[in-house]
Amino acid sequence: MMILVWFVACIIFAFVNKFLGDSGHALELFAVLIGIALFLINRLKKKNYTK
């Protein structure tokens, strides 16, 4: 699971860095996107697939 989180974080960082670069809002956008991604990973992990 940690490897998945690491890959997601790296991919999000690459996109934010490419689009915003040295903008002052890059860190805030990165933090928000990582929070959303971790929330979605947690929701998918806990989803019950045996219906």
DSSP file (Angstrom, degrees, kcal/mol; ACC not computed):
  #  RESIDUE AA STRUCTURE BP1 BP2  ACC     N-H-->O    O-->H-N    N-H-->O    O-->H-N    TCO  KAPPA ALPHA  PHI   PSI    X-CA   Y-CA   Z-CA
    1    1 A M     >        0   0    0      0, 0.0     4,-2.2     0, 0.0     5,-0.2   0.000 360.0 360.0 360.0 -38.9    0.0    0.0    0.0
    2    2 A M  H  >  +     0   0    0      1,-0.2     4,-2.5     2,-0.2     5,-0.1   0.847 360.0  55.0 -64.6 -32.4    2.8    2.4    0.8
    3    3 A I  H  > S+     0   0    0      2,-0.2     4,-2.5     1,-0.2    -1,-0.2   0.905 107.6  49.7 -67.0 -39.9    4.3    1.9   -2.7
    4    4 A L  H  > S+     0   0    0      2,-0.2     4,-2.4     1,-0.2    -2,-0.2   0.929 111.9  47.7 -62.3 -45.4    1.0    2.8   -4.2
    5    5 A V  H  X S+     0   0    0     -4,-2.2     4,-2.5     1,-0.2    -2,-0.2   0.900 111.4  51.5 -62.6 -40.8    0.8    6.0   -2.1
    6    6 A W  H  X S+     0   0    0     -4,-2.5     4,-2.3     2,-0.2    -2,-0.2   0.923 110.9  47.0 -63.3 -44.8    4.4    6.8   -3.0
    7    7 A F  H  X S+     0   0    0     -4,-2.5     4,-2.4     2,-0.2    -2,-0.2   0.905 112.6  49.6 -64.2 -41.4    3.7    6.4   -6.8
    8    8 A V  H  X S+     0   0    0     -4,-2.4     4,-2.6     1,-0.2     5,-0.2   0.923 111.2  49.5 -63.1 -43.8    0.6    8.5   -6.5
    9    9 A A  H  X S+     0   0    0     -4,-2.5     4,-2.5     1,-0.2    -2,-0.2   0.905 111.9  48.4 -62.7 -41.6    2.5   11.3   -4.6
   10   10 A C  H  X S+     0   0    0     -4,-2.3     4,-2.3     2,-0.2    -1,-0.2   0.902 112.2  48.1 -66.1 -41.3    5.3   11.3   -7.2
   11   11 A I  H  X S+     0   0    0     -4,-2.4     4,-2.1     2,-0.2    -2,-0.2   0.924 113.3  47.4 -66.3 -43.9    2.9   11.5  -10.1
   12   12 A I  H  X S+     0   0    0     -4,-2.6     4,-2.6     1,-0.2     5,-0.2   0.916 111.7  51.3 -63.4 -41.9    0.9   14.3   -8.5
   13   13 A F  H  X S+     0   0    0     -4,-2.5     4,-2.7    -5,-0.2     5,-0.2   0.906 108.5  51.6 -61.5 -41.5    4.1   16.2   -7.7
   14   14 A A  H  X S+     0   0    0     -4,-2.3     4,-2.1     2,-0.2    -1,-0.2   0.915 112.4  45.3 -62.7 -43.2    5.3   15.9  -11.3
   15   15 A F  H  X S+     0   0    0     -4,-2.1     4,-2.4     2,-0.2     5,-0.3   0.921 114.6  47.0 -67.1 -43.5    2.1   17.3  -12.7
   16   16 A V  H  X>S+     0   0    0     -4,-2.6     4,-2.7     1,-0.2     5,-0.8   0.918 113.8  48.4 -64.4 -41.9    1.9   20.2  -10.2
   17   17 A N  H  X5S+     0   0    0     -4,-2.7     4,-0.9    -5,-0.2    -1,-0.2   0.875 112.7  48.9 -65.8 -37.0    5.5   21.0  -10.8
   18   18 A K  H  <5S+     0   0    0     -4,-2.1    -2,-0.2    -5,-0.2    -1,-0.2   0.921 119.7  35.7 -68.8 -43.4    5.1   21.0  -14.5
   19   19 A F  H  <5S+     0   0    0     -4,-2.4    -2,-0.2    -5,-0.1    -3,-0.2   0.874 133.8  21.4 -82.0 -37.8    1.9   23.2  -14.5
   20   20 A L  H ><5S+     0   0    0     -4,-2.7     3,-1.5    -5,-0.3    -3,-0.2   0.722  78.5 174.0-106.0 -25.3    2.7   25.6  -11.7
   21   21 A G  T 3<<S-     0   0    0     -4,-0.9    -1,-0.2    -5,-0.8    -2,-0.1  -0.341  74.0  -3.0  59.2-120.7    6.5   25.4  -11.4
   22   22 A D  T 3  S+     0   0    0     -2,-0.2    -1,-0.3     4,-0.1    -5,-0.1   0.115  95.9 137.0 -93.6  21.2    7.7   28.0   -8.9
   23   23 A S    X   -     0   0    0     -3,-1.5     3,-1.1     1,-0.1     4,-0.4  -0.306  63.3-123.7 -65.8 152.7    4.3   29.5   -8.3
   24   24 A G  T 3  S+     0   0    0      1,-0.2     4,-0.3     2,-0.1     3,-0.2   0.677 109.1  55.4 -70.8 -16.4    3.4   30.3   -4.7
   25   25 A H  T 3> S+     0   0    0      1,-0.2     4,-2.3     2,-0.1    -1,-0.2   0.400  79.4  92.0 -97.8   2.9    0.3   28.1   -4.9
   26   26 A A  H <> S+     0   0    0     -3,-1.1     4,-2.4     1,-0.2    -1,-0.2   0.907  87.0  48.2 -65.1 -41.9    2.1   24.9   -6.0
   27   27 A L  H  > S+     0   0    0     -4,-0.4     4,-2.3    -3,-0.2    -1,-0.2   0.896 112.2  48.9 -67.3 -39.5    2.6   23.6   -2.5
   28   28 A E  H  > S+     0   0    0     -4,-0.3     4,-2.3     2,-0.2    -2,-0.2   0.922 112.8  47.1 -65.8 -43.3   -1.0   24.3   -1.5
   29   29 A L  H  X S+     0   0    0     -4,-2.3     4,-2.6     1,-0.2     5,-0.2   0.905 111.5  51.7 -64.2 -40.7   -2.3   22.6   -4.6
   30   30 A F  H  X S+     0   0    0     -4,-2.4     4,-2.4    -5,-0.2    -2,-0.2   0.921 110.4  48.7 -60.9 -44.4    0.0   19.6   -4.0
   31   31 A A  H  X S+     0   0    0     -4,-2.3     4,-2.1     2,-0.2    -2,-0.2   0.903 112.8  47.3 -64.0 -41.8   -1.2   19.3   -0.4
   32   32 A V  H  X S+     0   0    0     -4,-2.3     4,-2.3     2,-0.2    -2,-0.2   0.929 113.3  47.6 -66.2 -44.8   -4.9   19.4   -1.4
   33   33 A L  H  X S+     0   0    0     -4,-2.6     4,-2.5     1,-0.2    -2,-0.2   0.880 111.6  50.3 -65.8 -37.6   -4.4   16.8   -4.3
   34   34 A I  H  X S+     0   0    0     -4,-2.4     4,-2.7    -5,-0.2     5,-0.2   0.905 110.0  51.4 -66.0 -40.4   -2.5   14.5   -2.0
   35   35 A G  H  X S+     0   0    0     -4,-2.1     4,-2.1    -5,-0.2    -2,-0.2   0.920 112.0  45.8 -60.9 -43.6   -5.2   14.7    0.6
   36   36 A I  H  X S+     0   0    0     -4,-2.3     4,-2.4     2,-0.2    -2,-0.2   0.912 113.2  50.0 -65.5 -42.5   -7.9   13.9   -2.0
   37   37 A A  H  X S+     0   0    0     -4,-2.5     4,-2.5     1,-0.2    -2,-0.2   0.911 111.0  48.4 -64.7 -42.6   -5.8   11.0   -3.4
   38   38 A L  H  X S+     0   0    0     -4,-2.7     4,-2.3     2,-0.2    -1,-0.2   0.890 110.9  51.8 -65.4 -38.0   -5.2    9.5    0.1
   39   39 A F  H  X S+     0   0    0     -4,-2.1     4,-2.3    -5,-0.2    -2,-0.2   0.928 111.9  46.0 -61.5 -45.3   -8.9    9.8    0.9
   40   40 A L  H  X S+     0   0    0     -4,-2.4     4,-2.5     2,-0.2    -2,-0.2   0.884 111.6  51.1 -67.8 -38.0   -9.8    8.0   -2.4
   41   41 A I  H  X S+     0   0    0     -4,-2.5     4,-2.1     2,-0.2    -1,-0.2   0.912 111.4  48.7 -63.4 -41.5   -7.2    5.3   -1.8
   42   42 A N  H  X S+     0   0    0     -4,-2.3     4,-1.9     2,-0.2    -2,-0.2   0.907 111.4  49.4 -64.6 -41.6   -8.6    4.7    1.7
   43   43 A R  H  X S+     0   0    0     -4,-2.3     4,-0.7     1,-0.2    -2,-0.2   0.905 112.7  47.0 -64.8 -40.9  -12.2    4.6    0.4
   44   44 A L  H  < S+     0   0    0     -4,-2.5     3,-0.4     1,-0.2    -1,-0.2   0.855 110.4  53.5 -68.6 -34.0  -11.2    2.1   -2.3
   45   45 A K  H  < S+     0   0    0     -4,-2.1    -1,-0.2     1,-0.2    -2,-0.2   0.882 113.3  41.9 -67.8 -37.7   -9.3    0.0    0.2
   46   46 A K  H  < S+     0   0    0     -4,-1.9    -1,-0.2    -5,-0.2    -2,-0.2   0.491  86.3 118.3 -89.5  -3.0  -12.2   -0.3    2.6
   47   47 A K     <  -     0   0    0     -4,-0.7     2,-0.7    -3,-0.4    -3,-0.0  -0.412  66.9-126.4 -67.7 137.4  -14.9   -0.9   -0.1
   48   48 A N        -     0   0    0      1,-0.1    -1,-0.1    -2,-0.1    -2,-0.1  -0.765  26.7-179.0 -88.7 114.6  -16.6   -4.2    0.3
   49   49 A Y        +     0   0    0     -2,-0.7     2,-1.0     1,-0.2    -1,-0.1   0.437  61.5  86.2 -92.8  -0.5  -16.4   -6.1   -3.0
   50   50 A T              0   0    0      1,-0.2    -1,-0.2     0, 0.0    -2,-0.0  -0.638 360.0 360.0-103.9  76.4  -18.4   -9.2   -1.9
   51   51 A K              0   0    0     -2,-1.0    -1,-0.2    -3,-0.0    -2,-0.1   0.422 360.0 360.0 -99.4 360.0  -22.0   -8.1   -2.5
